[in-house]
Amino acid sequence: MTAEPTRRTPAPPSRGAGLLYGLGLGGFVDGIVLHQVLQWHHMVSDTAGNPVTTVAGLEVNTMADGFFHIATWLLVVAASIVTIAHWQQGRLAPSWRFHLGLVIAGWGLFNLVEGLVDHQLLGVHHVRDDLGGPLSWDLGFLAFGALLIALGWWLHRSGAATVSPDPTVRPRGGAARR
C-alpha cells in the first residue's frame, strides 16, 4: 500500500505587502505632487524658524522633504521584501483587485495618519501653506484619505473572493493560473 502524497494548500496572499506599497506610494504622491510640483507645502513649511520665503528656510525644508522621501522609499523597499518573501513561501498570488485595493487603502491610510499628525497635531505644515493653511484643505485631505480607504477596502474585498488555491479555478476576468 502506497501513501498518496499530501497536497499542501498554499497560504492565502498577504495584506501586508499591498498596504506597505500603498503607504510608500501614497507618500511619494504627496511628496512629489504637493511638495515639488505644486509647491503647496514642504515638511516643515509652517514652522516659524523655517519659512519657505528664505533660502535658509528652503534648504531646511528641502532636507526635511528628502528625509521624508527616504522614509517613503524604505516603505516601498519593505513592501518588495515582503512580496519576495511570500513568493518564496509559496503563498498564493493576490488577484489584481485584492492587491490594488490594498495599495489604494494604504495610500488613504498614509493620508489620514500624515494629515492628523503633521497638519493637526504637530502643525508643521498644512495642505495649502501657500494660502496660509486654511483648515478646509486639511479637512478635504483627511476626507480624501478616508474615501481612499473605503474604496480600497471595497476593491480588496471584492478581489478576495477570486483568490483560490486551486490552479484550475479561473478568477473573474482572468485566465487559469498555472
Backbone hydrogen bonds, N-H to C=O, Kabsch-Sander energy under -0.5 kcal/mol:
donor,donor_aa,acceptor,acceptor_aa,energy
8,R,6,T,-0.7
19,L,15,R,-2.2
20,L,16,G,-2.5
21,Y,17,A,-2.8
22,G,18,G,-2.3
23,L,19,L,-2.6
24,G,20,L,-2.6
25,L,21,Y,-3.3
26,G,22,G,-2.5
27,G,23,L,-1.7
28,F,24,G,-2.0
29,V,25,L,-2.5
30,D,26,G,-2.2
31,G,27,G,-3.0
32,I,28,F,-3.2
33,V,29,V,-2.3
34,L,29,V,-0.8
34,L,30,D,-1.2
35,H,30,D,-1.3
36,Q,31,G,-1.4
37,V,32,I,-2.6
38,L,33,V,-3.2
40,W,34,L,-2.2
41,H,34,L,-1.0
45,S,42,H,-1.1
46,D,124,V,-3.0
47,T,44,V,-1.3
50,N,47,T,-1.3
54,T,51,P,-1.4
58,L,54,T,-2.4
59,E,55,V,-2.4
60,V,56,A,-2.1
61,N,57,G,-2.4
62,T,58,L,-2.8
63,M,59,E,-2.3
64,A,60,V,-2.5
65,D,61,N,-2.7
66,G,62,T,-2.1
67,F,63,M,-2.3
68,F,64,A,-2.2
69,H,65,D,-2.4
70,I,66,G,-2.1
71,A,67,F,-2.1
72,T,68,F,-2.2
73,W,69,H,-2.5
74,L,70,I,-2.5
75,L,71,A,-1.7
76,V,72,T,-1.7
77,V,73,W,-2.5
78,A,74,L,-2.7
79,A,75,L,-2.2
80,S,76,V,-2.1
81,I,77,V,-2.4
82,V,78,A,-2.6
83,T,79,A,-2.4
84,I,80,S,-2.5
85,A,81,I,-2.6
86,H,82,V,-2.2
87,W,83,T,-2.0
88,Q,84,I,-2.5
89,Q,85,A,-1.4
90,G,87,W,-1.4
91,R,86,H,-2.3
92,L,11,A,-2.8
99,H,95,S,-2.5
100,L,96,W,-3.2
101,G,97,R,-2.1
102,L,98,F,-1.2
103,V,99,H,-2.2
104,I,100,L,-2.6
105,A,101,G,-2.4
106,G,102,L,-2.8
107,W,103,V,-2.1
108,G,104,I,-2.2
109,L,105,A,-2.5
110,F,106,G,-2.4
111,N,107,W,-2.3
112,L,108,G,-2.5
113,V,109,L,-2.7
114,E,110,F,-3.1
115,G,111,N,-2.4
116,L,112,L,-2.5
117,V,113,V,-2.9
118,D,114,E,-1.9
119,H,114,E,-1.0
119,H,115,G,-0.6
120,Q,115,G,-1.2
121,L,116,L,-2.9
122,L,117,V,-3.4
123,G,117,V,-0.5
124,V,118,D,-1.2
125,H,118,D,-1.1
129,D,40,W,-0.7
129,D,126,H,-0.9
130,D,40,W,-1.3
131,L,128,R,-1.4
132,G,129,D,-1.4
133,G,128,R,-2.8
137,W,134,P,-1.0
138,D,134,P,-1.1
139,L,135,L,-2.7
140,G,136,S,-2.2
141,F,137,W,-2.1
142,L,138,D,-2.0
143,A,139,L,-2.6
144,F,140,G,-2.6
145,G,141,F,-2.0
146,A,142,L,-2.4
147,L,143,A,-2.5
148,L,144,F,-2.5
149,I,145,G,-2.2
150,A,146,A,-2.4
151,L,147,L,-2.9
152,G,148,L,-2.9
153,W,149,I,-2.8
154,W,150,A,-2.3
155,L,151,L,-2.5
156,H,152,G,-2.8
157,R,153,W,-2.8
158,S,154,W,-2.3
159,G,155,L,-1.6
160,A,156,H,-1.6
161,A,157,R,-0.8
162,T,159,G,-1.2
163,V,160,A,-1.1
164,S,162,T,-0.5
169,V,166,D,-1.7
174,G,171,P,-2.2
177,R,169,V,-0.6
